[in-house]
Amino acid sequence: MNWTGGKPRLGAVAAPVASKIRGTAHTVAPPTSVTKSNQKSESFRLSNGLKDFLWLISDVENGRLLDLGQVSQATLNFFIERGFRVTTDDMLRSWKEFRGSVEEEQRSAPPSDFNEPLSPEEIAQHFLENSLQYSDDQFNAVLVWDIFDRLDAELLSRVASRLYEIVHPGGAVLALFHSKTPDRTYRYRIVDNQTIEIVPIGPAGHHMRVFQNREILNLFSRFRSAKTFVGRDQLREGLFIK
């Protein structure tokens, strides 16, 4: 779904994007202030990755941003007020639903020599034939959050490669990686230029792996620049520039 100022619009036509992350900063409206009173301080984290991510895209006019996490009104407002058109695509939810439907179809299919179950690699390939189907160089920025920690192995390199293709040259990708297996599942909201709110939404569930730093860099090796930030809260941020 595409979001601009006002109501969400389905199938909106992409606006022209700046060819370089340079020029004069363009802000449509001042940032929305967020009050942190009566909140647990540990749910807010200072994010150097977010600060650098925002600096990289601060001069983009009529920018396009893709958010692969759960929809957050706070995050939508944050970028729409800065003149971005935001596309939301809850990838983990889409993958879970797709995989579940394939597995159910295979369980209910009658045994046949001509009806062999799809391999995990084939399921991943079929999923990406219908997911992340955006134009090359379409987005100036992508928020990945922690989806790579929770995707099946067969999707990792395929999704990283597809992200490279849909990001505009000079564009940036921000991702999060847990340094140890979390005991909960989280969603993330941008509060201000250097603060992310971490909201627990349930048990850990489908958490697949803990990446080592070298594995992260290898996964995003097609990007011309990569930088990671290690926090004390067991979260590592990755910033990747095409």
C-alpha positions as CSV (number, residue, x, y, z in Angstrom):
1,M,0.0,0.0,0.0
2,N,1.2,3.5,-0.9
3,W,0.8,6.4,1.5
4,T,1.2,10.1,0.9
5,G,-0.3,13.1,2.7
6,G,-4.0,12.5,3.3
7,K,-5.6,9.1,2.7
8,P,-3.7,5.9,1.6
9,R,-3.8,5.3,-2.1
10,L,-3.5,1.9,-3.8
11,G,-1.4,1.5,-6.9
12,A,-0.1,5.1,-6.9
13,V,2.3,6.1,-9.6
14,A,5.8,6.6,-8.5
15,A,7.0,10.2,-8.3
16,P,10.3,11.3,-9.8
17,V,13.2,10.7,-7.5
18,A,16.5,12.6,-7.1
19,S,19.4,11.0,-9.0
20,K,21.8,11.9,-6.2
21,I,21.5,12.3,-2.5
22,R,22.7,15.9,-2.6
23,G,21.2,19.3,-2.8
24,T,18.9,21.3,-0.6
25,A,16.9,19.5,2.1
26,H,13.2,19.6,1.4
27,T,10.8,19.2,4.4
28,V,7.0,19.4,3.9
29,A,6.2,19.8,7.6
30,P,8.0,20.0,10.9
31,P,8.6,16.7,12.7
32,T,5.9,15.4,14.9
33,S,6.8,15.6,18.6
34,V,6.4,12.5,20.6
35,T,6.0,12.5,24.4
36,K,7.8,9.7,26.2
37,S,6.2,10.2,29.6
38,N,4.7,7.2,31.4
39,Q,6.7,4.9,29.1
40,K,9.4,2.5,30.1
41,S,12.7,4.0,29.1
42,E,14.1,0.7,27.8
43,S,11.5,0.6,25.1
44,F,13.2,3.6,23.4
45,R,16.7,3.3,22.0
46,L,19.0,5.9,20.6
47,S,19.9,4.7,17.1
48,N,23.1,5.8,15.3
49,G,22.0,3.7,12.3
50,L,18.7,5.7,12.0
51,K,20.5,9.0,12.4
52,D,22.9,8.2,9.5
53,F,20.1,6.7,7.5
54,L,18.1,9.9,7.7
55,W,21.1,12.0,7.0
56,L,21.7,10.1,3.8
57,I,18.2,10.6,2.5
58,S,17.6,14.1,3.9
59,D,18.2,15.9,0.6
60,V,16.0,13.7,-1.5
61,E,13.0,15.5,-3.0
62,N,9.8,13.5,-3.6
63,G,11.4,10.5,-2.2
64,R,10.1,6.9,-2.1
65,L,10.4,4.8,1.0
66,L,9.6,1.1,1.5
67,D,8.8,-0.2,5.0
68,L,8.9,-4.0,5.2
69,G,7.6,-4.2,8.8
70,Q,4.2,-4.0,10.3
71,V,2.4,-0.7,9.6
72,S,3.1,2.0,12.1
73,Q,1.2,5.2,12.0
74,A,4.0,7.0,13.8
75,T,6.6,5.9,11.2
76,L,4.2,6.8,8.3
77,N,3.7,10.3,9.7
78,F,7.4,10.8,10.3
79,F,8.3,10.2,6.6
80,I,5.1,11.7,5.0
81,E,5.8,15.0,6.9
82,R,9.2,15.0,5.3
83,G,7.8,14.7,1.8
84,F,8.2,11.0,1.2
85,R,5.8,8.7,-0.4
86,V,5.7,5.5,1.8
87,T,5.0,2.0,0.6
88,T,4.2,-0.6,3.3
89,D,4.7,-4.3,2.7
90,D,4.5,-6.6,5.8
91,M,6.9,-9.2,4.4
92,L,6.9,-11.6,7.3
93,R,3.2,-11.8,7.4
94,S,3.0,-12.3,3.6
95,W,5.6,-15.1,3.8
96,K,3.9,-16.8,6.6
97,E,0.6,-16.8,4.8
98,F,2.1,-17.9,1.5
99,R,4.1,-20.7,3.1
100,G,1.1,-21.9,5.1
101,S,-1.2,-22.0,2.0
102,V,1.4,-24.0,0.0
103,E,1.9,-26.5,2.9
104,E,-1.9,-26.9,3.3
105,E,-2.3,-27.4,-0.4
106,Q,0.4,-30.1,-0.4
107,R,-1.1,-31.9,2.6
108,S,-4.5,-32.0,1.0
109,A,-3.3,-33.1,-2.5
110,P,-3.9,-36.8,-3.3
111,P,-0.7,-38.9,-3.6
112,S,0.6,-38.9,-7.1
113,D,3.9,-39.5,-9.0
114,F,3.1,-36.2,-10.8
115,N,2.4,-34.2,-7.7
116,E,5.7,-34.2,-5.7
117,P,5.9,-31.6,-2.9
118,L,7.7,-28.4,-3.6
119,S,11.2,-28.1,-2.1
120,P,11.9,-25.2,0.3
121,E,13.9,-23.6,-2.4
122,E,11.0,-23.8,-4.9
123,I,8.5,-22.4,-2.3
124,A,10.9,-19.4,-1.7
125,Q,11.2,-18.9,-5.5
126,H,7.5,-18.9,-6.0
127,F,6.9,-16.5,-3.2
128,L,9.3,-13.9,-4.6
129,E,7.7,-14.2,-8.0
130,N,4.7,-12.4,-6.4
131,S,6.5,-10.5,-3.6
132,L,8.7,-7.4,-3.7
133,Q,7.6,-6.9,-7.3
134,Y,8.7,-3.3,-7.6
135,S,10.5,-1.5,-10.3
136,D,14.3,-1.4,-10.4
137,D,15.7,1.7,-8.6
138,Q,12.2,2.6,-7.3
139,F,13.0,3.4,-3.7
140,N,15.4,5.9,-2.1
141,A,15.2,4.1,1.2
142,V,14.1,0.8,2.7
143,L,13.3,0.0,6.3
144,V,14.0,-3.8,6.8
145,W,13.8,-4.0,10.6
146,D,14.6,-7.5,11.8
147,I,13.0,-9.6,9.1
148,F,16.3,-11.3,8.1
149,D,16.5,-12.8,11.6
150,R,13.1,-14.4,11.0
151,L,13.1,-15.4,7.3
152,D,13.8,-19.0,6.2
153,A,17.3,-19.6,4.9
154,E,16.1,-20.1,1.3
155,L,14.9,-16.5,1.2
156,L,17.9,-14.7,2.6
157,S,20.2,-14.1,-0.4
158,R,17.2,-13.8,-2.7
159,V,15.6,-11.0,-0.7
160,A,18.9,-9.2,-0.2
161,S,19.5,-9.3,-4.0
162,R,16.0,-8.1,-4.7
163,L,16.5,-5.2,-2.3
164,Y,19.6,-4.2,-4.1
165,E,17.7,-4.1,-7.4
166,I,14.8,-1.9,-6.2
167,V,16.9,0.6,-4.3
168,H,17.9,3.7,-6.3
169,P,21.7,4.3,-6.7
170,G,22.8,6.2,-3.6
171,G,19.8,4.9,-1.7
172,A,20.0,3.3,1.8
173,V,18.7,0.2,3.6
174,L,18.4,0.1,7.4
175,A,18.2,-3.3,9.0
176,L,18.3,-4.7,12.6
177,F,19.8,-8.0,13.8
178,H,19.6,-9.5,17.2
179,S,22.9,-10.4,18.9
180,K,21.2,-13.2,20.8
181,T,17.9,-15.0,20.4
182,P,15.1,-12.7,21.8
183,D,12.4,-14.0,24.1
184,R,9.8,-11.8,22.4
185,T,8.7,-10.6,19.0
186,Y,8.9,-6.9,18.4
187,R,7.6,-4.2,16.2
188,Y,9.4,-0.9,15.6
189,R,8.3,2.7,15.4
190,I,10.4,5.8,14.6
191,V,10.0,8.4,17.3
192,D,12.4,11.1,16.2
193,N,15.6,11.6,14.2
194,Q,17.6,9.3,16.5
195,T,15.1,7.3,18.5
196,I,13.3,4.0,17.7
197,E,10.6,2.6,20.0
198,I,10.7,-1.1,20.4
199,V,7.3,-2.6,21.1
200,P,6.9,-6.2,22.3
201,I,4.0,-7.9,20.6
202,G,4.2,-11.5,21.6
203,P,6.5,-14.5,22.2
204,A,9.7,-15.0,20.2
205,G,7.9,-17.3,17.7
206,H,9.6,-17.8,14.4
207,H,13.1,-16.6,15.1
208,M,15.5,-18.4,12.8
209,R,19.0,-17.3,13.6
210,V,21.6,-15.0,15.1
211,F,23.9,-13.5,12.5
212,Q,27.6,-12.9,12.9
213,N,28.8,-9.6,11.6
214,R,30.7,-11.2,8.7
215,E,27.5,-13.0,7.6
216,I,25.6,-9.7,7.5
217,L,28.3,-8.1,5.4
218,N,28.4,-11.1,3.0
219,L,24.6,-11.0,2.7
220,F,24.7,-7.4,1.6
221,S,28.0,-7.7,-0.4
222,R,26.4,-6.2,-3.6
223,F,26.0,-2.8,-1.9
224,R,28.9,-0.4,-2.3
225,S,29.0,0.5,1.3
226,A,28.1,-1.2,4.6
227,K,28.3,-0.1,8.2
228,T,27.1,-1.8,11.4
229,F,26.4,-0.4,14.8
230,V,26.4,-2.6,17.9
231,G,24.2,-1.6,20.8
232,R,24.2,-2.6,24.4
233,D,20.6,-3.9,24.1
234,Q,21.6,-6.9,22.0
235,L,20.6,-5.2,18.7
236,R,23.0,-4.7,15.8
237,E,22.0,-2.1,13.2
238,G,23.1,-2.4,9.6
239,L,23.2,0.5,7.1
240,F,23.8,-0.4,3.5
241,I,24.2,2.1,0.6
242,K,23.8,1.2,-3.0
